[in-house]
Amino acid sequence: MKKYQQTLETILFRSSSEMRAEVAAGSMGMFIWILEPLLYLSAFYIIFAALELRGGKDAVPFLLIGLIVWKWFAYSVYRGAFSIWSAAATMQQIYVPKYIFLFSTLLSGFYQFLIVFVCLILFLLLYGIEPNWGWLNLTVVIFLQFFLIMGIAGLFAALLPFAPDLQVVISNGLTLIFFMSGIFFDVSSLSEYYQRILYLNPMVSIIETYRDILLTGHIHNWSSLGIVAIVTIILNTIMIYLICKWDKVYPKVLPA
């Protein structure tokens, strides 16, 4: 029990240290965590509104929910994928279970997401969307997305030290998934053929579920969410196996 307590304390310490280091590196402190997503969302909103990609009174919430959920996914997957790679110097000095580097990085990204997500909730309330008990289901989808991110980022983190060329797959893959996640359009409005293709991307179901909960108060497609949960379990099982298997190999293959 004491060992697990020390591990948890180490993860929490590293995640808070990463956040403090990121804040200290800039001149605006934690405000940058809100300003950066705000500029990001504003740019896409201007394009969205100008092109009139989707009409209706819920067009703005529709867009912002998708972008904020995606931003957390892309940011954390990218940083998490490099979590073991970037800790090479630490590995050379002291033994640390390698999954700690992954968990602390993802936890730091989760904290930042919560700050932006609270801003989104405030915006929705000001926009006129009334909260309801269905919003409690947000805990389910946030929990699921966190572990989906962990599975994908962890798998890349486990393999990247042995295959550095995966960096190209990560960056280009995220760009591809961005346009296939239904951020700018309603996937359910497409033909059945294209729906089958796009639903292979788990982020489609995740983003749709956030929108269902926040805009209607209900989860309309539990079955697709269940499939995402199964995929998440498989990814995390493989990830944990690989990281534990190569735990003591990473310091030998990574440059100091």
N, C-alpha and C positions, 0 to 999 in steps of 0.2 A: 504493500500500500504506500509506503514511504517513497518507493521508487517512482510510482505513478504520480504522486504528488509533486516530486521534484521535476519530473518531466513536464507536467502541466505548468509549473512555475517558470520553467525555462522557456516554454512556448510563449507564455504571456509576457515574460520579460523581453524576449526577442522581438515580438510583434510591437510592443510599446516602444522599444528602442528604435525600430525601423521607422515608426511614425514620428518620433521626436527628431530623428536624424533628417527625415524628409522636411519637417517643419523648419528645422534650424537651417537647412540649406537654402531656403528662400527668404524673401524679405517681408512676405505678407502672412506668414504663419499659416494657421489652419484655414484662413479665409480662401486660400488658393484651392482647397478641396471643394469649395462651393463655386468659386469663380470659374475654374476650369471647366467643370461640367456645364455651368450656365452658358458659357461662350459656345461650347460644343452643341448644346441643345438649341441655342439661338440661331446658329448657322444653319442647322438642318430645318428648323422651323421656317426660316425665311424661304428656303428652297421649297419646302413642303407647301407653304401657303401660296407661293408664286406659281407653282405648277398645278396647284389644286389637285394633288394626288388623291385626296380623299375628302369628301364633303361631310356635312352634318355637324350638329352642335358639339359632338364629342371628338371632333377631329384633332384638336390640340391635345387633350388627355391621351387619346389613342397613340399619338406620335411620341409624346414625352415618356409615357410608361415604357414603350418599347425601347427607346433610346437609353433610358436610365438602367433598365434591366440588362440591356446589351453591354453597356459601358462597364458594369461590374464584371460581367462574364469575360469580356475581352481583356480588360486590365488585369484581372486576377489570373487568368489562364496564361497570359504572356509572362507576367512576373513569376508566377509559380513554376512555369516550365524551366526558368533559369535559376530557381532557388538553390538547387544543389550545386550547379555549375558555379554560381557566383560565390559560394561558400568555400571554395577550394583552399584559400589561405587559412581559414579557421580549421579546416580538417587537418592541415599539416601540423598544427600546434597542439590540438587537443582532440580527444575522441568525443564526438557528439552523435547520437543516433540521427541518421540523415533525414528521417521523416520530420524531425523538429524544424529543419530549415524550411520545408514545404509548408507545414502547418502554421508557423509563425508568419510567413509571407502572406498566406491566404487570410489569416486572421486580421492582419493589418488592412488588407483590401476590404474585408468585410466591415470593419469599423468605418472606413471611409464611405462605403456604400450606404450604411445606416444613416450617416449625416445627410447625404444627398437625398435618400429616400424619405426622410422626415420632411425635407423641403418640398418634395413632390406631394406628400400628403397634405401639407399646408396649402400648396397651390390648388389641389383638387377641391379642398374645402372652400377656398376663396372663389373658385370657378363655379361653385354652386352644386357640386356633387355631395350628397348627404351620406355620412358614414352609416354603416349598419353592422349587425352582428356577423354578417358574412365575411367582414374584413378580418375576423379572427383566423380565417383560413390562410391568411398571408403567412402565418408561421409555418404552415405545411410547405408552401411553394418556396419560401426563402430557405428553409432547411434543405429541401430537395436540391435547389440550385447550388447551394454551398457545396454539397457533396458531389454534385455533377462536376462542378469546377474542380474540386479536389481530385476526382478521378481522371479527368482529362489532363489537367496541369501536372498531376503526379506521374502520369504515364510518360509524358514528355520529359519531365524532370529526371525520371529513372533512366531514360534512353539517351538523352542528349549528351552526357559525358562520353558515351561510346560512339555516337553518331552526330557530330557537330553540324552536319549538313541539314539536320532537322530544323535548324533555325529558319531556313527558307520555307519549309512546310508550315511552321507555326505562323509566321507573319502573313504569308499568302493565304493559308487556310482560314485564318480569322477574317481576312478581307472577303473571301468567298462566302463564308457562313453569314457574314454581316448582311449581304444582299439576299440571302436565302432564308432569313429568319422572320420575314413578315413584319418588319419594323415599319415599312411605309405602306403596306397593303394588307388587306384581310385575306389570309390564305384560304379560308373557308369559301370565299367568293370565286375561287378559281375552279377550273374543271377538275374532275375526280383524278384524272391522270396526273396533273401537276401537284395536286394535293398529296398523292401517294409519294411522290418524289420529295417534296419539301418536308413532309412529316418524318422523313428519315433523319432530319436535323432535330435533335431534342430541344433546341432553343425555341423552335416554333411553338411547341406545346407549353413550354415554360412561359414565354411571353404572352401567349393567348390566355393562360391561366391567371396571370397578374391582371390582365385587362378584364377578364370575366369577374374577378373578385372586386376590383376597385370600381368598375363601371356598372356592374349589375348585382354584386353581392353574392354571386353563386359560381361554383365551378361546374361548367357544362360538359366537360369531357374528362371524367375521371379515368377512363380506360387508357387514353393517351398518356396521362400523367403516370399511370401504373407502369406502362411500358418504359417510360423515362426512368422510373425508379428501378426497374429490373436492370436496365442498361447501366445505371449508376452503380448498382451493387457489383455488377460484373467488372466494370472499369476499376473500382476501388479495390476489389479483390486481387486483380492482376497487378495493380500499382503497388499495393502493400507487399505482395510476394516479391516483386522485382527489387524494390528498395531494400527490403530486409535481406534478400539474397546477395545483393551487391554492396551491402552496407560498408564492408571493410575494403572493398575494391576501389571505390570512388577516389580515395586519397592517392591511389597509385596511378590512376589513369588521368587525373586532372592536373594541369600545371599549377604550381604554387603561385 
